[in-house]
Amino acid sequence: MRSSEGSLVSNETLLIMDTQNGIVARLGELANPLLDTLSEVLDAARAKDIPVIFVRVAFRPGAPEASPRNKSFAAVSQSDAFNELALSTQIHPRLAPRDGEVVVVKRRVSAFSGSDLETVLRAKNIDTLVLTGIATSGVVLSTLRQAADMDYSLVVLSDACADADSEVHRVLTEKVFARQATVMTSGEWITQLASKT
């Protein structure tokens, strides 16, 4: 999008991905520092009227969307852990969506897979995605790859993502993501936001 002066103007949105109760619980001692960081990022986005979109992974009762051929999701149909109505699939209360904030339900790893995220982004004329969430090697990586192929501009907030494997997180945020995204800390992004009028 171009302003009246002809310069490029970014329409960005903050994606908070897979920060649902069951996934946050798996982080153990990493959970509270991540939730603290995400809360600060969320507050900063809301203060500057940056749209926030929450993404969660969940399935209908009985998980008819989970193929037995899919190694990651084959066992889902045998458990209620990812039932879309279960407490485990609801956004963690420390990051509770406000009225009017979009919550997207996806059926695979990428935020785009089996969801209406692209439709929402088009409707809001969004061209830049700020990525956060759990896990760095899961939803963040998969969403980044797909969004890059869809020509979105991308920002990854390195300390607002987490992975059970700290080395995988480090390699992705320090060596891999920068090929397709701007990687920065949440503090750097918040400072950048504060400087915008």
QUILIN-V659463 format. One record per residue. NEAR is the number of other ideal C-beta (glycine too) atoms within 12 Angstrom. D_FIRST is the distance of its C-alpha to the first C-alpha in Angstrom with 2 decimals. Layout:
NEAR | D_FIRST
NEAR | D_FIRST
//
This chain:
16 | 0.00
11 | 3.82
10 | 6.84
7 | 9.95
7 | 11.37
8 | 9.04
9 | 8.45
12 | 5.86
16 | 5.54
24 | 6.80
23 | 7.81
33 | 11.21
39 | 14.44
42 | 17.96
49 | 20.07
49 | 23.78
50 | 25.59
49 | 29.25
46 | 30.55
39 | 33.09
27 | 36.70
27 | 38.30
37 | 35.94
35 | 35.96
22 | 39.77
23 | 39.94
30 | 38.56
14 | 41.75
14 | 41.78
26 | 38.15
25 | 37.04
17 | 37.54
19 | 35.78
39 | 32.74
31 | 32.78
20 | 33.12
32 | 30.05
43 | 27.97
25 | 29.21
28 | 28.05
42 | 24.56
38 | 24.45
22 | 25.74
30 | 23.20
36 | 20.23
23 | 21.86
16 | 22.64
24 | 19.02
16 | 17.94
32 | 16.12
29 | 16.63
39 | 19.51
42 | 20.45
40 | 23.99
49 | 25.17
42 | 28.85
45 | 30.97
37 | 33.67
32 | 35.72
20 | 37.62
18 | 41.33
16 | 43.06
28 | 39.83
16 | 39.81
26 | 36.47
28 | 38.19
18 | 39.67
15 | 42.92
8 | 41.57
19 | 38.77
11 | 40.35
22 | 38.02
28 | 38.36
16 | 41.76
17 | 43.60
32 | 41.25
21 | 43.28
15 | 46.37
19 | 44.96
21 | 43.40
26 | 41.34
37 | 38.08
28 | 38.99
29 | 35.99
17 | 38.38
22 | 39.96
20 | 39.58
26 | 38.76
35 | 35.42
27 | 34.27
37 | 31.85
33 | 33.97
14 | 34.97
22 | 33.84
40 | 30.22
22 | 30.73
26 | 27.68
16 | 27.54
8 | 27.52
13 | 24.15
26 | 22.96
29 | 22.49
33 | 25.11
36 | 24.63
32 | 27.83
38 | 27.81
31 | 30.82
29 | 30.45
31 | 29.27
34 | 25.51
44 | 23.51
33 | 22.30
28 | 25.87
28 | 27.48
32 | 24.96
20 | 22.32
36 | 19.71
26 | 17.30
14 | 17.75
27 | 17.07
31 | 13.84
16 | 12.58
15 | 14.00
23 | 12.24
15 | 8.72
31 | 9.36
23 | 8.19
30 | 10.79
45 | 14.44
48 | 17.16
50 | 20.37
49 | 23.82
51 | 27.00
43 | 30.24
32 | 30.99
40 | 29.30
30 | 30.96
35 | 30.23
42 | 27.16
45 | 25.14
35 | 25.99
29 | 25.65
47 | 22.29
42 | 20.92
28 | 22.28
27 | 21.01
37 | 17.46
27 | 17.36
15 | 18.63
22 | 15.87
15 | 13.26
32 | 12.14
26 | 12.02
35 | 15.30
40 | 17.43
44 | 21.10
43 | 23.24
36 | 26.51
28 | 28.90
42 | 27.25
47 | 28.20
41 | 31.83
29 | 34.08
23 | 37.81
16 | 38.16
19 | 37.23
14 | 37.52
22 | 35.07
32 | 32.60
20 | 33.21
18 | 32.83
32 | 29.56
34 | 27.93
17 | 29.50
14 | 29.61
23 | 27.59
32 | 24.27
19 | 23.21
17 | 22.96
26 | 19.83
29 | 18.70
27 | 18.96
32 | 22.22
27 | 23.21
22 | 25.62
34 | 24.95
18 | 26.33
22 | 23.92
35 | 20.92
30 | 22.56
16 | 23.26
23 | 19.67
29 | 18.67
16 | 21.54
11 | 20.43
17 | 17.14
5 | 17.74
//
